[in-house]
Amino acid sequence: MTEFVLTYRTLPDYVGSPDTLAVWDEWFDSLGRNLIDRGNPVFVRKTLGTCDAETALGGYSLIGADDLQAAVALATGCPALNEGGGVEVGELTILNRGTTRASKPAKAEGRRR
């Protein structure tokens, strides 16, 4: 199973409530064994470079899916979509686990010095 990161984009004035927390909990429960790391919300942020001015980083989660299409299908139930926000889905290339490197990167084929 491949790992994917979901980053949540919320409206800049978004403030969660007990009701919205319950909706998020329900969605996380619906992901079942696909949920690798529930992640955490973001409330204090600073952007660098070009970021969409209409939304702000709202948090992240890690999920497992067979491919990008399956990961996108899982993300379609995300509550951020019903609140005017969005979800970015990205396939991870695991180079690090925690604070250590997972393994040495493979040498590029055909690369010579």
Buried (B, 14 or more C-beta within 10 A) or exposed (E): EBBBBBBBBBBEEBEBEEEBEEBBEEBBEEBEEBBBEBBEBBEEEEEEEEEEEEBBBBBBBBBBBEEEEBBBEBBEEBBBBEBEBBBEBEEEEEEEEEEEEEEEEEEEEEEEE
